[in-house]
Amino acid sequence: MLLIDRYIIKKGLPPFFYCLFSFIFIIVFIDLFENLDEILQKKVPIIIIFRYYSCLLPSFIEKSSPLSTLLGAIFAFNNLSRFNELTALKAIGTNLLRVTIPFLCFGLLIAFGNIFLNDYIIPKSSSQLTFIKEKYFQKTSSSEELSSKKKCAIKVNQNAFLIQEYDHLSKEMSNVTILQYGKNKQMSRRVNAKKATWNGTQWLFHDGVIYNYKTKSLTDRNVIHFSKSFLDIFEKPEIFERSVDAEVMSLRKLYKHIQTLKSYGQKTSKKEVLFHSRIAFPFASFIVLFVCIPIILKKKTSIMQGIMLSLAITCFYQMSFFVGLSFGNSGLVSPIISAWIINILFLVTGSINYLTLR
């Protein structure tokens, strides 16, 4: 049977890669056409354009792989049926369910490959993509720090942080204002500092002023100037990374970031939805195969019918998936349910179809 499995997979690989490269080419062409005016206006060098689309390539592969995998299977089964090879397999006692296993395994392989892209490749390429956009498309500073420095405003427990610039790479704050409130929600202290640096265990504040308020009147205060000081500010750098785009984080870093935000009482539902969706969506390549293959084999669809069916089911899956995510982002359902419910429903549908496949 291993020989038959390899033969079936070989039937599907050429159309899979053909469809994948075709979809990527179409997406790149459309994106290039949309950005052509800006590219010409900003006189972006050709090498930078090449780098830009190289950074987008992993994301394009992930988006194109579900439909490409399904079309590869359709072309393979159509060829097997046209040359009566499926009939021959049935004649030697091979169940149609057994014939589908190589493609389902291939779909799972693509799914795990997409998870790898989501965890290691896409976050790094997204970070580089942001830098290219800021430097060459938006005509900002040429410093690489552009993509690492962000404004940050966050409330943690009784402290409110207003940070003009937070660099998540060097873990450094610039132009920091900290408002500390007592149990009666009255401001008890205000700290202004030119800079704050993380030494591994706590924050060192530079060139600042501390205002200690004694009463409700903000004029009744004690003023302390300092050049360098360790203050009783124990929030870790990860808490300030909520302003950093979660798309540039690996799955492991995003998970740790979510746990840190939770420990400080911050809302994390949207980031949890993103985390679970980055694991759930890559399984689209397997899900659409699992649903469509029984339909294709039972109805013996033509190539054109198979293509239309593939487009319809893939589009319906993606629309349903992102609708589910919107419910999670709005807090109507839990993040894990919003990311996985569509996969579960499609798996149930596919299982019912497989029960009738002979």
C-alpha angles and dihedrals in degrees: 000000000000089000090053091047091054091047092052092048091049088055091056103039100073095051090043093056092040091054093042094052091043093053092046091050091050093048092048091047092051093046092047091049091051092050097038096101092051093045092052093042094051092039093229111194117246092240089056091050088052091050090047094056092040087060090049093048098084090052091048090051092052093049095045100043100080095057092038091053092049094047090049089055092047093052091046095050091044090055092046090051095044093056092042092245092133088054090051091051090051090050092059090051100263113150117225088234088061091051091058095054096085091056093045089051089049089051090052090049090053090047093055089044089055091049087054089051090050093049104041115008108036096049091053094044091047090055091051090045091055090051093050092049093049095045103038107019102036098036097230130141118315093230118117087223088079092084094044101046118080138164114250133197116173140153117217117183105303096346128087117198123202109184122179092199130009118184109201092190098057093024092231131143125207126199096004127190119186122188115195121196132197128225091275089056090249117138108254101173141010125198124195117185134170092218143357126197130193114232096188098271107036145359122274111205121207132205100352149142129229120207114196111194117210100185139014088275109092090209092064098079147128115234123208123182121201139175096203128004142159105224129193091266108129103169110128122233092252091070091063093051091079085094089056114094107261089211090076093055124093116238092256093049092045091052092051090046091054092049091050092051090048092052088058093048096253125150110255105169096114093047090047090052089051091048095051093041091055088059099037101045096058087065088068089095090060097037097055091046091050091052100040105040096070090048092050094048095045096046096035092222124200122241093262093047089048092051092050091047091049093051092046097049095040092049091045091050094050093045091049091046094054092043087056090051091052089057089053094047090051091051096243092123134016116276095244093051093047091054099043106031095086092048090051093048092049091048090053090050091049092048091054090051091050092053089064095045115106 
